[in-house]
Amino acid sequence: MHQLGAEFGAAPALSDLCHRPRVLLAYCLGQAYVSFFRLVGPFRSEAAWEDSATELYAPVLQRGLFTNLVFVVTMLAFGSVSVAALVVETVGTRLGLVVAPQSVARKAGRTA
């Protein structure tokens, strides 16, 4: 759903959400509600901001602190694995230890 929203410019960036902390928390810890894809882009709606700050923020609070902490820890764990993989791939590619896949090489203008 998020990828589809990104394709037509309706997926909000974190910088768009930072000025409304409740919306940011609802977006990061909540489900992928359609209202989030009406915050920016061609179908932008001020009502979507209010709905996100109130109705979509409420389930995040109702879940409780422990459950939300589990979500945050899970995101940090998977995020750190992704960052580690990026570092290994970047360093390995620069040292010639890892060969970039053909599709990546073509995008970078290199041919194998």
CORPEHU-V625568 format. One line per field, one symbol per residue. ss: DSSP state (H for helix, E for strand, C for the rest). psi: psi as a letter, one per 40 degrees, with the letter a starting at -180 (. if undefined). burial: + if it has 24 or more other ideal C-beta (glycine too) atoms within 12 Angstrom, else -. A space follows every 50 residues. Layout:
ss = ???
psi = ???
burial = ???
This chain:
ss = CHHHHHHCCCCCCHHHHCCCHHHHHHHHHCCCCHHHHHCCCCCCCHHHHH HHHHHHHHHHHHHCHHHHHHHHHHHHHHHHHHHHHHHHHHHHHHCCCCCC CHHHHHHCCCCC
psi = dddddddefehiidddedegddddddddeaigidddeediadfhhddddd ddecdedddddddiddddddddddddddddddddddddddddddeedhhi iddddddeeii.
burial = ----+----+++----+--+-+++++++++--+-++++++-------++- +++--++--+---------------------------------------- ------------
